[in-house]
Amino acid sequence: METVTLDELKTVFSENVKARRNELGLSQSELARQTRIDQANISGFESGSRLPSLESLTRLAAGLNIAPDVLLRAKVFSKSA
């Protein structure tokens, strides 16, 4: 199994959240309302400046209609979204 650094994890997670949100046609504020996660946190997740708690990860994944582990996998969504 390949070891991933925290910085790499933040990058993968931020790219996946933003790509999936865009794929669904949601704004950050719409996703924040759906997940009951503050919009500033959504912004932080997408910029790579913060990672979610397990509770937030679960709510975020539900709001994006995917399994939580998908958000942590490299190269899941295209960057063109």
Buried (B, 14 or more C-beta within 10 A) or exposed (E): EEEEEEEEBBBBBBBBBBBBBBBBEBEBEBBBEBBEBEBEBBBBBBEBEBBBEEEBBBBBBEBBEBEBEEBBEEEBBEEEE
